[in-house]
Structure formats: structure tokens, C-alpha cells
Amino acid sequence: MNLTKDIKQYNKKYYETHKEQLLKTASQCVKCEACNCNIQKQWKNKHDKTKKHLENVEKMNTSTRKEEENINIKLSNLILEVEKIKQKLQNT
């Protein structure tokens, strides 16, 4: 029980000592790239768990996967073209 009081006293003293810095940091805004909105830094973890954010992240992941598939298809086609050109050059 005495340990609990010590921890509370320490936390209170720490807060009073660093109050300005803690409040400044907590009130800073960060941009959520998935939702395209600004969130106070202190609420970022809570925002990351919201339905809106999770749905937007899933949309981004789906979009990214489709883009990767398209890039892979284009890359495969380019590799095939290069191989054809190599064969033509070897035959001449």
C-alpha cells in the first residue's frame, strides 16, 4: 500500500514538473493517412481502433494489393519481351 502512495506521489510530481511539455505533446495534431484527417496525438491510438479507420486501412491495403498485381503483370510482360529480343539477337 505504501508503494502505491509512492507511485502516485511520483506521478504527481512528474506531471507538475513536465506539465507544459506533456500538454504540448498531447495537443499536437498528426495526420491519419488512411482517413485523411487530423487527430490530436493523444487520441491517435483510440482513432486507430475505430471502425472508420479500420475500414479505410482495409481499402488502402486492397488498393495496394491490386496495384502490386498490376505491376507484377507488367513486369512479367517486360521480361517476356526482353527474352524475345534476346532470342532474336542470338538468331541473327
Phi and psi in degrees as GROMACS dihedral restraints (atoms count N, CA, C in turn):
[ dihedral_restraints ]
;  ai    aj    ak    al  type     phi  dphi    fc
    3     4     5     6     1   -63.8    20    10
    4     5     6     7     1   -35.0    20    10
    6     7     8     9     1   -63.5    20    10
    7     8     9    10     1   -39.5    20    10
    9    10    11    12     1   -61.3    20    10
   10    11    12    13     1   -42.9    20    10
   12    13    14    15     1   -63.9    20    10
   13    14    15    16     1   -41.1    20    10
   15    16    17    18     1   -62.1    20    10
   16    17    18    19     1   -42.6    20    10
   18    19    20    21     1   -64.7    20    10
   19    20    21    22     1   -43.8    20    10
   21    22    23    24     1   -62.4    20    10
   22    23    24    25     1   -41.7    20    10
   24    25    26    27     1   -65.1    20    10
   25    26    27    28     1   -42.5    20    10
   27    28    29    30     1   -61.6    20    10
   28    29    30    31     1   -47.0    20    10
   30    31    32    33     1   -61.6    20    10
   31    32    33    34     1   -41.4    20    10
   33    34    35    36     1   -63.8    20    10
   34    35    36    37     1   -46.1    20    10
   36    37    38    39     1   -63.6    20    10
   37    38    39    40     1   -43.4    20    10
   39    40    41    42     1   -60.9    20    10
   40    41    42    43     1   -45.0    20    10
   42    43    44    45     1   -61.1    20    10
   43    44    45    46     1   -46.3    20    10
   45    46    47    48     1   -63.1    20    10
   46    47    48    49     1   -38.6    20    10
   48    49    50    51     1   -68.8    20    10
   49    50    51    52     1   -39.5    20    10
   51    52    53    54     1  -110.5    20    10
   52    53    54    55     1    20.3    20    10
   54    55    56    57     1   -54.6    20    10
   55    56    57    58     1   -49.5    20    10
   57    58    59    60     1   -60.4    20    10
   58    59    60    61     1   -47.3    20    10
   60    61    62    63     1   -64.5    20    10
   61    62    63    64     1   -42.0    20    10
   63    64    65    66     1   -63.3    20    10
   64    65    66    67     1   -44.2    20    10
   66    67    68    69     1   -67.9    20    10
   67    68    69    70     1   -39.0    20    10
   69    70    71    72     1   -62.9    20    10
   70    71    72    73     1   -46.6    20    10
   72    73    74    75     1   -64.3    20    10
   73    74    75    76     1   -42.8    20    10
   75    76    77    78     1   -66.1    20    10
   76    77    78    79     1   -30.9    20    10
   78    79    80    81     1   -88.8    20    10
   79    80    81    82     1    -4.0    20    10
   81    82    83    84     1   -65.8    20    10
   82    83    84    85     1   145.4    20    10
   84    85    86    87     1   -99.5    20    10
   85    86    87    88     1   143.7    20    10
   87    88    89    90     1  -124.9    20    10
   88    89    90    91     1   151.9    20    10
   90    91    92    93     1   -97.0    20    10
   91    92    93    94     1   130.6    20    10
   93    94    95    96     1   -89.2    20    10
   94    95    96    97     1   114.1    20    10
   96    97    98    99     1   -68.3    20    10
   97    98    99   100     1   -31.2    20    10
   99   100   101   102     1   -70.6    20    10
  100   101   102   103     1   -41.8    20    10
  102   103   104   105     1   -98.2    20    10
  103   104   105   106     1   -11.2    20    10
  105   106   107   108     1    57.6    20    10
  106   107   108   109     1    46.8    20    10
  108   109   110   111     1  -140.6    20    10
  109   110   111   112     1   161.4    20    10
  111   112   113   114     1   -97.7    20    10
  112   113   114   115     1   138.1    20    10
  114   115   116   117     1  -132.1    20    10
  115   116   117   118     1   141.5    20    10
  117   118   119   120     1   -65.1    20    10
  118   119   120   121     1   140.6    20    10
  120   121   122   123     1   -54.3    20    10
  121   122   123   124     1   -36.3    20    10
  123   124   125   126     1   -67.1    20    10
  124   125   126   127     1   -19.6    20    10
  126   127   128   129     1  -106.2    20    10
  127   128   129   130     1     5.3    20    10
  129   130   131   132     1   -59.8    20    10
  130   131   132   133     1   -46.1    20    10
  132   133   134   135     1   -62.7    20    10
  133   134   135   136     1   -39.5    20    10
  135   136   137   138     1   -66.0    20    10
  136   137   138   139     1   -42.3    20    10
  138   139   140   141     1   -61.5    20    10
  139   140   141   142     1   -40.2    20    10
  141   142   143   144     1   -61.7    20    10
  142   143   144   145     1   -18.2    20    10
  144   145   146   147     1   -97.1    20    10
  145   146   147   148     1    -3.2    20    10
  147   148   149   150     1   -74.3    20    10
  148   149   150   151     1   155.9    20    10
  150   151   152   153     1   -60.5    20    10
  151   152   153   154     1   -43.6    20    10
  153   154   155   156     1   -56.3    20    10
  154   155   156   157     1   -48.9    20    10
  156   157   158   159     1   -65.5    20    10
  157   158   159   160     1   -46.0    20    10
  159   160   161   162     1   -62.2    20    10
  160   161   162   163     1   -39.6    20    10
  162   163   164   165     1   -65.6    20    10
  163   164   165   166     1   -41.4    20    10
  165   166   167   168     1   -66.8    20    10
  166   167   168   169     1   -37.5    20    10
  168   169   170   171     1   -64.3    20    10
  169   170   171   172     1   -41.8    20    10
  171   172   173   174     1   -62.8    20    10
  172   173   174   175     1   -41.6    20    10
  174   175   176   177     1   -61.4    20    10
  175   176   177   178     1   -42.4    20    10
  177   178   179   180     1   -63.2    20    10
  178   179   180   181     1   -42.2    20    10
  180   181   182   183     1   -65.1    20    10
  181   182   183   184     1   -40.9    20    10
  183   184   185   186     1   -63.9    20    10
  184   185   186   187     1   -45.0    20    10
  186   187   188   189     1   -61.4    20    10
  187   188   189   190     1   -43.4    20    10
  189   190   191   192     1   -64.2    20    10
  190   191   192   193     1   -41.1    20    10
  192   193   194   195     1   -62.5    20    10
  193   194   195   196     1   -41.4    20    10
  195   196   197   198     1   -64.0    20    10
  196   197   198   199     1   -42.1    20    10
  198   199   200   201     1   -62.4    20    10
  199   200   201   202     1   -41.8    20    10
  201   202   203   204     1   -63.1    20    10
  202   203   204   205     1   -40.7    20    10
  204   205   206   207     1   -62.7    20    10
  205   206   207   208     1   -43.7    20    10
  207   208   209   210     1   -62.9    20    10
  208   209   210   211     1   -41.0    20    10
  210   211   212   213     1   -64.5    20    10
  211   212   213   214     1   -42.3    20    10
  213   214   215   216     1   -63.4    20    10
  214   215   216   217     1   -39.1    20    10
  216   217   218   219     1   -64.2    20    10
  217   218   219   220     1   -46.2    20    10
  219   220   221   222     1   -62.0    20    10
  220   221   222   223     1   -41.3    20    10
  222   223   224   225     1   -62.9    20    10
  223   224   225   226     1   -43.1    20    10
  225   226   227   228     1   -61.4    20    10
  226   227   228   229     1   -42.2    20    10
  228   229   230   231     1   -63.7    20    10
  229   230   231   232     1   -40.4    20    10
  231   232   233   234     1   -64.5    20    10
  232   233   234   235     1   -41.2    20    10
  234   235   236   237     1   -62.0    20    10
  235   236   237   238     1   -42.4    20    10
  237   238   239   240     1   -62.0    20    10
  238   239   240   241     1   -41.9    20    10
  240   241   242   243     1   -63.6    20    10
  241   242   243   244     1   -41.8    20    10
  243   244   245   246     1   -62.9    20    10
  244   245   246   247     1   -41.8    20    10
  246   247   248   249     1   -63.0    20    10
  247   248   249   250     1   -40.5    20    10
  249   250   251   252     1   -63.5    20    10
  250   251   252   253     1   -42.6    20    10
  252   253   254   255     1   -64.8    20    10
  253   254   255   256     1   -40.3    20    10
  255   256   257   258     1   -60.3    20    10
  256   257   258   259     1   -44.3    20    10
  258   259   260   261     1   -63.9    20    10
  259   260   261   262     1   -41.3    20    10
  261   262   263   264     1   -62.3    20    10
  262   263   264   265     1   -42.0    20    10
  264   265   266   267     1   -66.6    20    10
  265   266   267   268     1   -35.6    20    10
  267   268   269   270     1   -70.0    20    10
  268   269   270   271     1   -33.0    20    10
  270   271   272   273     1   -76.4    20    10
  271   272   273   274     1   -19.4    20    10
